Amino acid sequence: MNYKTIIWTIILSVFSSSVITYVALATPIGPWIGPTLALFSLVFFAPLCNNRDAMIYSVAAGSVGGIMATAISFSFPTFYFLDAAAFSQLLSNQYYFISFLSMFCCISGFFGLYLAYQFQNTLLIEQQLAFPIGQLVYKIIDSAQSDKMRQLLIGLAAGFGYAILQAKIFFGNYLIAPTLKLWEKTTVSLFSFPALQFDLVIMPMLLSIGFIAGAMITVPLLIGTCAKIFITDPLHTLYFKDLSTIDFTFALCSGIVLSGAFSGIVRFIQDCYKVAMRWMAQRQTGQQHNVVSLLSVKPVLLIGLLIGLLSWCQFSLIAQLYLVLATAICAYQISQIAGKIGLALLGRFATFVMVPGLLFFTFNPLQITLVATFVELVSGVSTEILFGLKTAQLGKTDTQKLIWYQLLAIVVASLTVAIVFYLLITRFELGSAQLFAQRPQARALLVQAGQFNYYVLGLGVLFGLVLKKCNIHPMLAIGGLLMPLSLSLSLIAGGSLSYLVKDKESYEPLCSGIYAANALAMLCKILF
């Protein structure tokens, strides 16, 4: 292992895990960081080490930090929304909290790494799946496109320049105010328009993420926002005055989550059946390289680590067996889907494991959270590793050498995510405009669904079915119902901008630079 490549791998791991932890907590999006790291490597690493293999090793390893940050930010805050007092108690001992979270990330990451190398023969060679993010990373590294590098640098400069203008370094004053208030709360007949105050500190990041996500986020958020103003709020005023606004909204959103969960569980059972049938067929032909190869006696060390970790979290042995096997199946399905379309459906599959677990085992709020976190971490790492293996396959690099860089990246990212996550949630309040944590809130709503008004819950189920029928992502539509109007409109505005340009992809490096710089500036502000 080359020391320059090791250092750059560590830098990329720290960068990706830090930035995405903040982005995924502040928004409902966890963007793939690999293409951005590839551009960073061309700009900053290539002059020091003009070696394509070294860049592939660093990027394929460093990007793992991004998906680990996404998994933690999308799942672990669920504990706060289920039991704020117990979460605060866990948080009170900072060294224990950081050690526990980093250890949980690290062992889960090792399991995801192991599964990815078990899946690679089936998914990369036999099925020859595209794994589009891996292909994109390879194309960036191989082509060294100067236009994209220039745009990335401009985006970084613009993001940091904007942050400087918002710092009190010009005679103790802001050149750009931190907030912009447009109007107070206004009511017209049955329709209530909430006060609109934009947080200009994070506005560049929100606009950039909205632009990169495009239609995927713009349409569902717009529908959710409009539904809140013109449908759900009037329904609350007319028929459910006895419920508070929070209780009504949470019950409605819980119904939406329930409709998606139950329809998805049916598909999940069907997928499990297909995997089992495929495994039986491969057993008959003497093939062993698939998801159930986890049942082999190797590696003993990994099995010991998993048993030790889950026992420490007070899961029974039967619950451990259920969690490990269900997670392995989910990791295979998520990796296969991501190999085809480039999307990792982490939250959906985590729910599929969590809901039956709630029915069969007596999980406390922390265990419920850890089940979802474990599934998302393992499946996310497995998918990201396969993206990296696809890049290595295209670049004809040594995957046996790559695994050591990926192991290093998992260790570094685990510690970084734990520290940055702790810093963020102790400086900002979870659920606030700065750290809205929409995904964990939605999962907590699912767990608490039985405590809500059943009529409103039914309306939510009906609304969710309509969204599903119209091919609109229910979880993103929930963002429009739950998120402050300023956050929703900022993301919608960014997505709308993507419709105004002919070649959206050509501007993505610019937006990547802006959101990376804005997120880093926020982290620096927290640290200093």
Kinemage of the C-alpha trace (Angstrom):
@kinemage 1
@onewidth
@group {chain A} dominant
@subgroup {mainchain}
@vectorlist {calphas} color= white
{ca met a 1} P 0.000 0.000 0.000
{ca asn a 2} L 1.375 3.377 -1.088
{ca tyr a 3} L 1.558 5.974 1.708
{ca lys a 4} L 0.233 8.771 -0.562
{ca thr a 5} L -2.782 6.657 -1.467
{ca ile a 6} L -3.335 5.823 2.208
{ca ile a 7} L -3.275 9.501 3.182
{ca trp a 8} L -5.635 10.474 0.348
{ca thr a 9} L -7.998 7.630 1.258
{ca ile a 10} L -8.149 8.913 4.841
{ca ile a 11} L -8.773 12.485 3.628
{ca leu a 12} L -11.592 11.390 1.320
{ca ser a 13} L -13.126 9.223 4.051
{ca val a 14} L -13.156 12.089 6.544
{ca phe a 15} L -14.467 14.528 3.913
{ca ser a 16} L -17.273 12.286 2.604
{ca ser a 17} L -18.488 11.138 6.009
{ca ser a 18} L -18.417 14.685 7.462
{ca val a 19} L -20.241 16.367 4.590
{ca ile a 20} L -22.890 13.701 4.056
{ca thr a 21} L -23.648 13.412 7.791
{ca tyr a 22} L -24.718 17.051 7.774
{ca val a 23} L -26.467 16.904 4.392
{ca ala a 24} L -28.488 13.782 5.253
{ca leu a 25} L -29.546 15.227 8.629
{ca ala a 26} L -30.568 18.586 7.171
{ca thr a 27} L -32.360 17.250 4.070
{ca pro a 28} L -34.187 14.046 3.062
{ca ile a 29} L -31.492 13.316 0.467
{ca gly a 30} L -28.276 11.287 0.752
{ca pro a 31} L -26.470 11.977 -2.544
{ca trp a 32} L -23.807 9.605 -3.885
{ca ile a 33} L -20.440 11.169 -3.057
{ca gly a 34} L -18.282 8.991 -5.352
{ca pro a 35} L -18.393 11.242 -8.482
{ca thr a 36} L -17.530 14.298 -6.376
{ca leu a 37} L -14.573 12.464 -4.792
{ca ala a 38} L -13.379 11.477 -8.274
{ca leu a 39} L -13.376 15.134 -9.331
{ca phe a 40} L -11.620 16.126 -6.098
{ca ser a 41} L -8.962 13.500 -6.781
{ca leu a 42} L -8.348 14.794 -10.296
{ca val a 43} L -7.934 18.337 -8.982
{ca phe a 44} L -5.937 17.771 -5.798
{ca phe a 45} L -4.484 14.233 -5.862
{ca ala a 46} L -3.488 13.727 -9.497
{ca pro a 47} L -0.746 16.432 -9.396
{ca leu a 48} L 0.864 14.594 -6.447
{ca cys a 49} L 0.354 11.044 -7.703
{ca asn a 50} L -0.437 10.759 -11.387
{ca asn a 51} L -1.548 7.151 -11.080
{ca arg a 52} L -4.999 6.057 -12.198
{ca asp a 53} L -4.998 2.898 -10.053
{ca ala a 54} L -4.175 4.911 -6.929
{ca met a 55} L -7.101 7.253 -7.610
{ca ile a 56} L -9.463 4.308 -8.108
{ca tyr a 57} L -8.339 2.787 -4.796
{ca ser a 58} L -8.821 6.069 -2.919
{ca val a 59} L -12.188 6.991 -4.420
{ca ala a 60} L -13.635 3.450 -4.229
{ca ala a 61} L -12.644 3.341 -0.552
{ca gly a 62} L -13.307 6.958 0.458
{ca ser a 63} L -16.867 6.948 -0.886
{ca val a 64} L -17.830 4.319 1.709
{ca gly a 65} L -17.846 7.107 4.301
{ca gly a 66} L -20.666 8.831 2.434
{ca ile a 67} L -23.034 5.881 2.542
{ca met a 68} L -22.205 5.170 6.198
{ca ala a 69} L -23.040 8.790 7.026
{ca thr a 70} L -26.304 8.489 5.093
{ca ala a 71} L -27.271 5.302 6.939
{ca ile a 72} L -26.582 6.790 10.384
{ca ser a 73} L -28.323 10.098 9.615
{ca phe a 74} L -31.365 8.376 8.112
{ca ser a 75} L -31.834 5.905 10.955
{ca phe a 76} L -30.120 6.591 14.303
{ca pro a 77} L -32.040 9.822 15.161
{ca thr a 78} L -35.168 7.621 15.229
{ca phe a 79} L -34.185 6.854 18.838
{ca tyr a 80} L -34.541 10.561 19.700
{ca phe a 81} L -38.036 10.778 18.191
{ca leu a 82} L -39.120 7.578 19.982
{ca asp a 83} L -37.664 8.353 23.421
{ca ala a 84} L -36.004 11.747 23.778
{ca ala a 85} L -35.170 11.206 27.469
{ca ala a 86} L -33.337 7.908 26.860
{ca phe a 87} L -31.542 9.440 23.873
{ca ser a 88} L -30.359 12.369 26.014
{ca gln a 89} L -29.139 9.952 28.675
{ca leu a 90} L -27.114 8.028 26.090
{ca leu a 91} L -25.777 11.326 24.771
{ca ser a 92} L -24.763 12.580 28.219
{ca asn a 93} L -21.574 10.493 28.229
{ca gln a 94} L -19.881 11.765 25.062
{ca tyr a 95} L -17.014 9.258 25.095
{ca tyr a 96} L -19.331 6.272 25.501
{ca phe a 97} L -21.712 7.611 22.849
{ca ile a 98} L -18.967 8.175 20.262
{ca ser a 99} L -17.269 4.838 21.088
{ca phe a 100} L -20.538 2.898 20.882
{ca leu a 101} L -21.674 4.507 17.623
{ca ser a 102} L -18.271 4.169 15.934
{ca met a 103} L -17.973 0.509 16.994
{ca phe a 104} L -21.496 -0.218 15.742
{ca cys a 105} L -20.662 1.448 12.409
{ca cys a 106} L -17.339 -0.354 12.101
{ca ile a 107} L -18.607 -3.904 12.710
{ca ser a 108} L -21.681 -3.316 10.526
{ca gly a 109} L -19.375 -1.956 7.824
{ca phe a 110} L -17.163 -5.047 7.994
{ca phe a 111} L -20.247 -7.226 7.539
{ca gly a 112} L -21.317 -5.143 4.533
{ca leu a 113} L -17.821 -5.434 3.056
{ca tyr a 114} L -17.853 -9.211 3.499
{ca leu a 115} L -21.262 -9.532 1.834
{ca ala a 116} L -20.227 -7.359 -1.112
{ca tyr a 117} L -17.297 -9.638 -1.890
{ca gln a 118} L -19.647 -12.619 -1.626
{ca phe a 119} L -22.049 -10.978 -4.086
{ca gln a 120} L -19.510 -9.720 -6.606
{ca asn a 121} L -19.283 -12.884 -8.683
{ca thr a 122} L -23.077 -13.165 -9.027
{ca leu a 123} L -23.853 -9.484 -9.598
{ca leu a 124} L -20.772 -8.236 -11.449
{ca ile a 125} L -19.753 -11.273 -13.515
{ca glu a 126} L -22.766 -13.553 -13.941
{ca gln a 127} L -25.526 -10.933 -14.102
{ca gln a 128} L -23.162 -8.225 -15.427
{ca leu a 129} L -25.140 -5.429 -13.767
{ca ala a 130} L -24.257 -1.887 -14.757
{ca phe a 131} L -23.718 -0.339 -11.285
{ca pro a 132} L -23.999 3.112 -12.932
{ca ile a 133} L -22.352 5.143 -10.148
{ca gly a 134} L -19.256 2.934 -10.399
{ca gln a 135} L -19.208 3.449 -14.156
{ca leu a 136} L -19.566 7.214 -13.737
{ca val a 137} L -16.657 7.333 -11.271
{ca tyr a 138} L -14.476 5.357 -13.689
{ca lys a 139} L -15.379 7.649 -16.609
{ca ile a 140} L -14.474 10.735 -14.569
{ca ile a 141} L -11.125 9.297 -13.479
{ca asp a 142} L -10.316 7.902 -16.910
{ca ser a 143} L -11.271 10.956 -18.962
{ca ala a 144} L -9.944 13.734 -16.694
{ca gln a 145} L -12.544 16.204 -18.004
{ca ser a 146} L -11.109 19.675 -17.496
{ca asp a 147} L -14.503 21.412 -17.805
{ca lys a 148} L -15.933 19.439 -14.887
{ca met a 149} L -12.807 20.040 -12.812
{ca arg a 150} L -13.088 23.765 -13.475
{ca gln a 151} L -16.762 23.786 -12.492
{ca leu a 152} L -16.019 21.937 -9.272
{ca leu a 153} L -13.361 24.504 -8.316
{ca ile a 154} L -15.715 27.381 -9.138
{ca gly a 155} L -18.410 25.750 -6.997
{ca leu a 156} L -15.991 25.316 -4.073
{ca ala a 157} L -14.799 28.918 -4.374
{ca ala a 158} L -18.373 30.206 -4.557
{ca gly a 159} L -19.457 28.144 -1.550
{ca phe a 160} L -16.566 29.234 0.661
{ca gly a 161} L -16.849 32.842 -0.585
{ca tyr a 162} L -20.520 32.894 0.387
{ca ala a 163} L -19.632 31.539 3.840
{ca ile a 164} L -17.046 34.302 4.324
{ca leu a 165} L -19.633 36.953 3.441
{ca gln a 166} L -21.855 35.519 6.187
{ca ala a 167} L -19.124 35.542 8.818
{ca lys a 168} L -18.849 38.482 11.220
{ca ile a 169} L -15.387 39.460 10.033
{ca phe a 170} L -16.310 42.739 8.357
{ca phe a 171} L -16.300 45.122 11.365
{ca gly a 172} L -18.458 42.662 13.269
{ca asn a 173} L -21.281 42.739 10.710
{ca tyr a 174} L -22.754 40.329 8.156
{ca leu a 175} L -22.543 41.282 4.495
{ca ile a 176} L -25.237 38.668 3.860
{ca ala a 177} L -27.816 38.365 6.638
{ca pro a 178} L -28.345 34.846 8.050
{ca thr a 179} L -32.128 34.958 7.499
{ca leu a 180} L -34.605 36.485 5.058
{ca lys a 181} L -38.209 36.882 6.214
{ca leu a 182} L -40.807 37.323 3.438
{ca trp a 183} L -44.143 37.254 5.286
{ca glu a 184} L -45.896 36.448 8.539
{ca lys a 185} L -48.482 33.697 8.931
{ca thr a 186} L -51.529 34.552 6.806
{ca thr a 187} L -55.002 32.972 6.759
{ca val a 188} L -57.357 33.304 3.795
{ca ser a 189} L -60.707 31.578 4.420
{ca leu a 190} L -59.860 27.897 5.132
{ca phe a 191} L -56.332 28.163 3.765
{ca ser a 192} L -53.457 29.004 6.089
{ca phe a 193} L -50.093 30.107 4.711
{ca pro a 194} L -47.323 29.665 7.318
{ca ala a 195} L -44.717 32.333 7.986
{ca leu a 196} L -41.877 32.157 5.482
{ca gln a 197} L -38.358 32.829 6.711
{ca phe a 198} L -35.425 31.444 4.723
{ca asp a 199} L -32.237 30.315 6.448
{ca leu a 200} L -29.696 31.864 4.085
{ca val a 201} L -26.812 30.053 5.812
{ca ile a 202} L -27.786 26.693 4.304
{ca met a 203} L -29.578 28.056 1.228
{ca pro a 204} L -26.710 27.250 -1.235
{ca met a 205} L -26.608 23.632 -0.080
{ca leu a 206} L -30.382 23.206 -0.384
{ca leu a 207} L -30.506 24.770 -3.859
{ca ser a 208} L -27.596 22.612 -5.035
{ca ile a 209} L -29.071 19.381 -3.704
{ca gly a 210} L -32.432 20.236 -5.223
{ca phe a 211} L -30.751 20.852 -8.588
{ca ile a 212} L -28.818 17.571 -8.500
{ca ala a 213} L -31.883 15.554 -7.419
{ca gly a 214} L -34.075 17.273 -10.032
{ca ala a 215} L -37.547 15.817 -10.658
{ca met a 216} L -36.963 13.047 -8.108
{ca ile a 217} L -37.394 15.569 -5.274
{ca thr a 218} L -39.139 18.565 -6.863
{ca val a 219} L -42.483 16.982 -7.775
{ca pro a 220} L -43.111 14.983 -4.542
{ca leu a 221} L -42.109 17.913 -2.313
{ca leu a 222} L -44.282 20.328 -4.292
{ca ile a 223} L -47.264 17.969 -4.068
{ca gly a 224} L -46.720 17.462 -0.334
{ca thr a 225} L -46.415 21.220 0.284
{ca cys a 226} L -49.516 22.059 -1.756
{ca ala a 227} L -51.469 19.218 -0.129
{ca lys a 228} L -50.628 20.604 3.312
{ca ile a 229} L -51.900 24.104 2.496
{ca phe a 230} L -54.922 23.264 0.336
{ca ile a 231} L -56.077 19.810 1.556
{ca thr a 232} L -54.809 18.530 4.903
{ca asp a 233} L -54.860 21.804 6.879
{ca pro a 234} L -58.463 22.595 5.789
{ca leu a 235} L -59.485 19.006 6.692
{ca his a 236} L -57.942 19.501 10.117
{ca thr a 237} L -59.793 22.786 10.600
{ca leu a 238} L -63.157 21.408 9.467
{ca tyr a 239} L -63.300 17.897 10.926
{ca phe a 240} L -60.531 17.357 13.506
{ca lys a 241} L -60.445 20.524 15.605
{ca asp a 242} L -60.046 18.466 18.771
{ca leu a 243} L -56.594 17.309 17.600
{ca ser a 244} L -53.556 19.554 17.772
{ca thr a 245} L -51.834 20.392 14.496
{ca ile a 246} L -48.867 18.188 15.417
{ca asp a 247} L -51.040 15.176 16.338
{ca phe a 248} L -53.087 15.510 13.134
{ca thr a 249} L -50.042 15.863 10.872
{ca phe a 250} L -48.145 13.009 12.512
{ca ala a 251} L -51.177 10.690 12.329
{ca leu a 252} L -51.685 11.533 8.651
{ca cys a 253} L -48.011 10.956 7.831
{ca ser a 254} L -48.039 7.711 9.802
{ca gly a 255} L -50.840 6.477 7.558
{ca ile a 256} L -48.792 7.323 4.482
{ca val a 257} L -45.808 5.431 5.898
{ca leu a 258} L -48.017 2.463 6.801
{ca ser a 259} L -49.460 2.203 3.283
{ca gly a 260} L -45.972 2.063 1.817
{ca ala a 261} L -44.678 -0.352 4.446
{ca phe a 262} L -47.406 -2.972 4.051
{ca ser a 263} L -47.365 -2.938 0.249
{ca gly a 264} L -43.588 -3.195 0.363
{ca ile a 265} L -43.562 -6.078 2.841
{ca val a 266} L -45.566 -8.194 0.390
{ca arg a 267} L -42.956 -7.556 -2.309
{ca phe a 268} L -40.192 -8.225 0.203
{ca ile a 269} L -41.624 -11.679 1.018
{ca gln a 270} L -41.831 -12.402 -2.711
{ca asp a 271} L -38.191 -11.319 -3.144
{ca cys a 272} L -37.097 -13.559 -0.251
{ca tyr a 273} L -38.866 -16.487 -1.876
{ca lys a 274} L -37.093 -15.815 -5.182
{ca val a 275} L -33.692 -15.613 -3.442
{ca ala a 276} L -34.381 -18.912 -1.628
{ca met a 277} L -35.400 -20.634 -4.880
{ca arg a 278} L -32.321 -19.271 -6.652
{ca trp a 279} L -30.106 -20.531 -3.819
{ca met a 280} L -31.678 -23.999 -3.952
{ca ala a 281} L -31.083 -24.138 -7.696
{ca gln a 282} L -27.445 -23.087 -7.257
{ca arg a 283} L -26.951 -25.657 -4.490
{ca gln a 284} L -28.075 -28.377 -6.870
{ca thr a 285} L -25.536 -27.233 -9.489
{ca gly a 286} L -22.754 -26.945 -6.911
{ca gln a 287} L -22.596 -23.109 -6.926
{ca gln a 288} L -21.948 -21.496 -3.531
{ca his a 289} L -21.368 -17.780 -4.290
{ca asn a 290} L -24.552 -16.097 -3.125
{ca val a 291} L -26.228 -14.469 -0.163
{ca val a 292} L -26.613 -17.638 1.898
{ca ser a 293} L -22.886 -18.296 1.800
{ca leu a 294} L -23.070 -16.303 5.025
{ca leu a 295} L -24.066 -19.592 6.642
{ca ser a 296} L -20.589 -21.014 6.058
{ca val a 297} L -18.273 -21.328 9.030
{ca lys a 298} L -16.002 -18.575 7.751
{ca pro a 299} L -15.030 -16.006 8.739
{ca val a 300} L -15.194 -16.912 12.414
{ca leu a 301} L -13.875 -13.516 13.491
{ca leu a 302} L -16.704 -11.629 11.784
{ca ile a 303} L -19.336 -13.934 13.283
{ca gly a 304} L -17.783 -13.404 16.712
{ca leu a 305} L -17.826 -9.622 16.268
{ca leu a 306} L -21.476 -9.671 15.199
{ca ile a 307} L -22.546 -11.863 18.134
{ca gly a 308} L -20.570 -9.699 20.538
{ca leu a 309} L -22.038 -6.451 19.179
{ca leu a 310} L -25.664 -7.606 19.101
{ca ser a 311} L -25.361 -9.287 22.511
{ca trp a 312} L -24.022 -6.016 23.927
{ca cys a 313} L -27.169 -4.367 22.492
{ca gln a 314} L -29.205 -7.017 24.402
{ca phe a 315} L -30.682 -8.802 21.377
{ca ser a 316} L -31.607 -12.424 22.063
{ca leu a 317} L -29.849 -15.114 20.020
{ca ile a 318} L -32.971 -15.807 17.957
{ca ala a 319} L -33.370 -12.059 17.302
{ca gln a 320} L -29.704 -11.911 16.279
{ca leu a 321} L -30.177 -14.778 13.842
{ca tyr a 322} L -33.266 -13.098 12.374
{ca leu a 323} L -31.520 -9.740 12.051
{ca val a 324} L -28.343 -11.077 10.430
{ca leu a 325} L -30.139 -13.309 7.914
{ca ala a 326} L -32.777 -10.697 7.027
{ca thr a 327} L -30.070 -8.059 6.630
{ca ala a 328} L -28.036 -10.322 4.341
{ca ile a 329} L -31.096 -10.854 2.127
{ca cys a 330} L -31.837 -7.110 2.114
{ca ala a 331} L -28.228 -6.293 1.240
{ca tyr a 332} L -28.412 -8.628 -1.742
{ca gln a 333} L -31.704 -7.165 -2.983
{ca ile a 334} L -30.601 -3.543 -2.461
{ca ser a 335} L -27.283 -4.210 -4.208
{ca gln a 336} L -29.062 -5.856 -7.120
{ca ile a 337} L -31.508 -2.955 -7.507
{ca ala a 338} L -28.695 -0.397 -7.228
{ca gly a 339} L -26.745 -2.362 -9.829
{ca lys a 340} L -29.618 -1.825 -12.261
{ca ile a 341} L -30.843 1.717 -11.574
{ca gly a 342} L -28.224 3.351 -9.322
{ca leu a 343} L -30.579 3.877 -6.352
{ca ala a 344} L -30.125 2.247 -2.930
{ca leu a 345} L -33.530 1.763 -1.244
{ca leu a 346} L -32.093 1.641 2.267
{ca gly a 347} L -35.005 3.014 4.256
{ca arg a 348} L -37.622 0.838 2.602
{ca phe a 349} L -35.797 -2.429 3.298
{ca ala a 350} L -34.869 -1.363 6.832
{ca thr a 351} L -38.589 -0.937 7.476
{ca phe a 352} L -39.260 -4.407 6.056
{ca val a 353} L -36.910 -5.919 8.655
{ca met a 354} L -38.025 -3.657 11.505
{ca val a 355} L -41.803 -4.211 11.258
{ca pro a 356} L -41.766 -8.055 11.573
{ca gly a 357} L -39.168 -7.678 14.319
{ca leu a 358} L -41.597 -5.477 16.258
{ca leu a 359} L -44.270 -8.157 15.921
{ca phe a 360} L -42.128 -11.145 16.947
{ca phe a 361} L -39.688 -9.624 19.466
{ca thr a 362} L -40.052 -7.151 22.310
{ca phe a 363} L -37.705 -4.466 21.040
{ca asn a 364} L -37.226 -1.311 23.110
{ca pro a 365} L -36.827 2.076 21.341
{ca leu a 366} L -33.020 1.744 21.165
{ca gln a 367} L -33.222 -1.768 19.692
{ca ile a 368} L -35.821 -0.650 17.138
{ca thr a 369} L -33.406 2.075 16.091
{ca leu a 370} L -30.423 -0.270 15.974
{ca val a 371} L -32.300 -2.771 13.776
{ca ala a 372} L -32.978 -0.075 11.158
{ca thr a 373} L -29.456 1.338 11.511
{ca phe a 374} L -27.850 -2.092 11.122
{ca val a 375} L -29.821 -2.901 7.959
{ca glu a 376} L -29.056 0.483 6.387
{ca leu a 377} L -25.365 0.377 7.305
{ca val a 378} L -24.738 -3.170 6.098
{ca ser a 379} L -26.784 -2.817 2.913
{ca gly a 380} L -25.411 0.640 2.141
{ca val a 381} L -21.790 -0.398 2.591
{ca ser a 382} L -22.372 -3.536 0.522
{ca thr a 383} L -23.833 -1.463 -2.319
{ca glu a 384} L -21.096 1.183 -2.185
{ca ile a 385} L -18.372 -1.480 -2.137
{ca leu a 386} L -19.898 -3.048 -5.257
{ca phe a 387} L -19.882 0.358 -6.964
{ca gly a 388} L -16.177 0.530 -6.128
{ca leu a 389} L -15.611 -3.003 -7.400
{ca lys a 390} L -17.320 -2.038 -10.655
{ca thr a 391} L -14.931 0.908 -10.981
{ca ala a 392} L -11.993 -1.394 -10.256
{ca gln a 393} L -13.302 -3.949 -12.757
{ca leu a 394} L -13.479 -1.319 -15.514
{ca gly a 395} L -10.038 -0.011 -14.595
{ca lys a 396} L -8.598 -3.550 -14.389
{ca thr a 397} L -7.170 -2.826 -10.941
{ca asp a 398} L -6.340 -5.371 -8.235
{ca thr a 399} L -9.420 -5.967 -6.046
{ca gln a 400} L -7.336 -7.888 -3.490
{ca lys a 401} L -5.375 -4.694 -2.922
{ca leu a 402} L -8.529 -2.554 -2.960
{ca ile a 403} L -10.046 -4.421 -0.003
{ca trp a 404} L -7.318 -3.151 2.352
{ca tyr a 405} L -8.067 0.460 1.437
{ca gln a 406} L -11.788 -0.198 1.930
{ca leu a 407} L -11.135 -1.712 5.371
{ca leu a 408} L -9.115 1.382 6.302
{ca ala a 409} L -11.883 3.656 5.011
{ca ile a 410} L -14.540 1.856 7.079
{ca val a 411} L -12.526 2.333 10.275
{ca val a 412} L -11.814 6.020 9.560
{ca ala a 413} L -15.384 6.768 8.455
{ca ser a 414} L -16.873 5.014 11.498
{ca leu a 415} L -14.996 7.261 13.890
{ca thr a 416} L -15.595 10.399 11.807
{ca val a 417} L -19.341 9.839 11.455
{ca ala a 418} L -19.692 9.255 15.211
{ca ile a 419} L -17.792 12.443 16.104
{ca val a 420} L -19.486 14.681 13.513
{ca phe a 421} L -22.922 13.268 14.357
{ca tyr a 422} L -22.315 14.001 18.059
{ca leu a 423} L -21.134 17.554 17.323
{ca leu a 424} L -24.126 18.313 15.117
{ca ile a 425} L -26.841 17.023 17.433
{ca thr a 426} L -25.310 18.749 20.472
{ca arg a 427} L -25.008 22.117 18.676
{ca phe a 428} L -28.377 21.952 16.890
{ca glu a 429} L -31.690 20.433 17.916
{ca leu a 430} L -32.857 17.343 16.048
{ca gly a 431} L -36.112 18.178 14.281
{ca ser a 432} L -35.203 21.864 13.947
{ca ala a 433} L -34.817 23.643 10.608
{ca gln a 434} L -31.040 23.086 10.755
{ca leu a 435} L -31.308 19.324 11.438
{ca phe a 436} L -34.823 18.399 10.379
{ca ala a 437} L -33.997 14.656 10.091
{ca gln a 438} L -37.126 13.901 8.083
{ca arg a 439} L -36.359 10.219 7.419
{ca pro a 440} L -35.932 9.261 11.112
{ca gln a 441} L -39.068 11.220 11.990
{ca ala a 442} L -41.045 9.242 9.411
{ca arg a 443} L -39.765 5.928 10.807
{ca ala a 444} L -40.672 6.975 14.348
{ca leu a 445} L -44.164 7.786 13.087
{ca leu a 446} L -44.480 4.255 11.742
{ca val a 447} L -43.532 2.758 15.114
{ca gln a 448} L -45.977 5.030 16.967
{ca ala a 449} L -48.827 4.616 14.455
{ca gly a 450} L -51.017 2.696 16.924
{ca gln a 451} L -51.129 5.733 19.236
{ca phe a 452} L -52.796 8.060 16.697
{ca asn a 453} L -56.376 8.866 15.700
{ca tyr a 454} L -57.491 5.975 13.468
{ca tyr a 455} L -59.653 8.127 11.191
{ca val a 456} L -56.725 10.421 10.394
{ca leu a 457} L -54.495 7.354 10.088
{ca gly a 458} L -56.935 5.950 7.514
{ca leu a 459} L -56.873 9.217 5.567
{ca gly a 460} L -53.081 8.942 5.509
{ca val a 461} L -53.247 5.367 4.193
{ca leu a 462} L -55.647 6.514 1.456
{ca phe a 463} L -53.411 9.472 0.586
{ca gly a 464} L -50.393 7.146 0.438
{ca leu a 465} L -52.183 4.762 -1.928
{ca val a 466} L -53.105 7.681 -4.222
{ca leu a 467} L -49.481 8.856 -4.239
{ca lys a 468} L -48.309 5.332 -5.028
{ca lys a 469} L -50.843 5.030 -7.845
{ca cys a 470} L -49.548 8.302 -9.323
{ca asn a 471} L -45.903 7.065 -9.087
{ca ile a 472} L -45.016 9.771 -6.568
{ca his a 473} L -42.489 8.920 -3.843
{ca pro a 474} L -44.539 8.937 -0.592
{ca met a 475} L -41.540 9.510 1.697
{ca leu a 476} L -40.521 12.658 -0.179
{ca ala a 477} L -44.139 13.873 -0.256
{ca ile a 478} L -44.128 13.497 3.545
{ca gly a 479} L -41.254 15.975 3.523
{ca gly a 480} L -43.593 18.589 2.066
{ca leu a 481} L -46.123 17.877 4.819
{ca leu a 482} L -43.657 17.895 7.710
{ca met a 483} L -40.774 20.151 6.755
{ca pro a 484} L -40.797 23.919 7.357
{ca leu a 485} L -41.971 25.770 4.249
{ca ser a 486} L -38.579 27.448 3.839
{ca leu a 487} L -36.771 24.098 3.512
{ca ser a 488} L -39.316 22.664 1.080
{ca leu a 489} L -39.347 25.756 -1.146
{ca ser a 490} L -35.539 25.923 -1.221
{ca leu a 491} L -35.265 22.320 -2.410
{ca ile a 492} L -38.137 22.826 -4.871
{ca ala a 493} L -36.479 25.975 -6.238
{ca gly a 494} L -33.215 24.091 -6.781
{ca gly a 495} L -35.041 21.277 -8.544
{ca ser a 496} L -36.942 23.750 -10.701
{ca leu a 497} L -33.678 25.311 -11.850
{ca ser a 498} L -32.678 21.954 -13.346
{ca tyr a 499} L -35.580 22.286 -15.812
{ca leu a 500} L -34.207 25.583 -17.110
{ca val a 501} L -30.927 24.182 -18.458
{ca lys a 502} L -30.501 21.941 -21.492
{ca asp a 503} L -27.745 19.705 -20.129
{ca lys a 504} L -28.359 19.258 -16.387
{ca glu a 505} L -25.447 16.858 -15.885
{ca ser a 506} L -22.900 19.396 -17.108
{ca tyr a 507} L -23.749 21.686 -14.145
{ca glu a 508} L -23.704 18.971 -11.486
{ca pro a 509} L -19.959 19.387 -10.664
{ca leu a 510} L -20.622 23.092 -9.984
{ca cys a 511} L -23.495 22.216 -7.634
{ca ser a 512} L -21.437 19.460 -5.992
{ca gly a 513} L -18.712 21.984 -5.214
{ca ile a 514} L -21.232 24.466 -3.784
{ca tyr a 515} L -22.996 22.007 -1.495
{ca ala a 516} L -19.698 20.464 -0.348
{ca ala a 517} L -18.255 23.891 0.483
{ca asn a 518} L -21.446 25.034 2.223
{ca ala a 519} L -21.614 21.854 4.337
{ca leu a 520} L -17.917 22.109 5.248
{ca ala a 521} L -18.347 25.770 6.169
{ca met a 522} L -21.198 24.830 8.517
{ca leu a 523} L -19.048 22.120 10.109
{ca cys a 524} L -16.173 24.582 10.565
{ca lys a 525} L -18.577 27.030 12.188
{ca ile a 526} L -19.646 24.325 14.637
{ca leu a 527} L -16.056 23.351 15.440
{ca phe a 528} L -14.651 26.877 15.815
